[in-house]
Amino acid sequence: MIARSARPASQRLVLIVGMALYGLLALGATGCSNERLIGWTVTRKLDDYLDFTSAQKKAARARVDETLVVVRQQELPHWINLLREVRKEMHDGLTPEQLERLDRRYRQRLDAGVDLLVPRLSPLLAELSDAQRKHFVARMREDLAEDYEDLALPPDERRKQSEKKALKALERFVGDLSGAQEARVREMVRTLPDERPTMHRLAEARIARLDAFLAKKPPASAVETELRAMWAERDEGLGDPAARRAWQQKALIDVYRMLDAEQRAHAEQFITDRISMLRRFAES
């Protein structure tokens, strides 16, 4: 799952959905099992993007609290089971076929999260005033500029940054890498086509699309339809999705095969810790 940690920038267009789902999962993964605190935190994050009125904030908090219950009861058990399966396959010996199956389940869970959250959150976007819409779009563009500030760097410097980020993410998961392993990871990153300029251009276009759509004051049902369409189209413009997944899966298998026993044990413990934290939240 390491290569999946950096999702395509087009998913920013379903920011409300992703922020809610991953906010809940991330807060649970930190060991926070206080539902009131999590509800307050998620509502505050939404407010940061949507600039609620006091009445909207109260309504949003009610939606967040209701969604928390559903996510905790219906979604977290699936994510916990998926993490358990990832841990088992890593312990027993991960194969390309197993990774393909795990990746398919992962994408199914993302789709399930969208199905759960879009109907609950679309009304928030449908109720935005022009000023709130402009605030929301500006916040997304601020995030986009921050995420892609490396595009101003020379190509060699950008490549080095990509290598550094990949190494940092991997070491967090498996522990320290040997010099040979670091060299192998750097080589793998260098073979990946540089899609970031394209991703940035597509994200800018889709933010503009969302801005124009919301400016028409569509009803919640239309917002829901648009968000679902944006989710379905999130990888368009980046080449063949199947080919990209195949490359990612091959890279993950190559990384897995180069790990020693201690590093695999470190990764299994990393997953175990997340399972324990999510269980505490799910069972609270």
Secondary structure as GFF3:
##gff-version 3
##sequence-region A 1 284
A	DSSP	three_ten_helix	2	5	.	.	.	ID=ss1
A	DSSP	three_ten_helix	9	14	.	.	.	ID=ss2
A	DSSP	alpha_helix	15	29	.	.	.	ID=ss3
A	DSSP	alpha_helix	35	50	.	.	.	ID=ss4
A	DSSP	alpha_helix	54	70	.	.	.	ID=ss5
A	DSSP	pi_helix	71	75	.	.	.	ID=ss6
A	DSSP	alpha_helix	76	92	.	.	.	ID=ss7
A	DSSP	alpha_helix	96	126	.	.	.	ID=ss8
A	DSSP	alpha_helix	130	147	.	.	.	ID=ss9
A	DSSP	three_ten_helix	149	152	.	.	.	ID=ss10
A	DSSP	alpha_helix	155	174	.	.	.	ID=ss11
A	DSSP	alpha_helix	179	191	.	.	.	ID=ss12
A	DSSP	alpha_helix	196	215	.	.	.	ID=ss13
A	DSSP	alpha_helix	220	232	.	.	.	ID=ss14
A	DSSP	alpha_helix	241	258	.	.	.	ID=ss15
A	DSSP	alpha_helix	261	282	.	.	.	ID=ss16
###
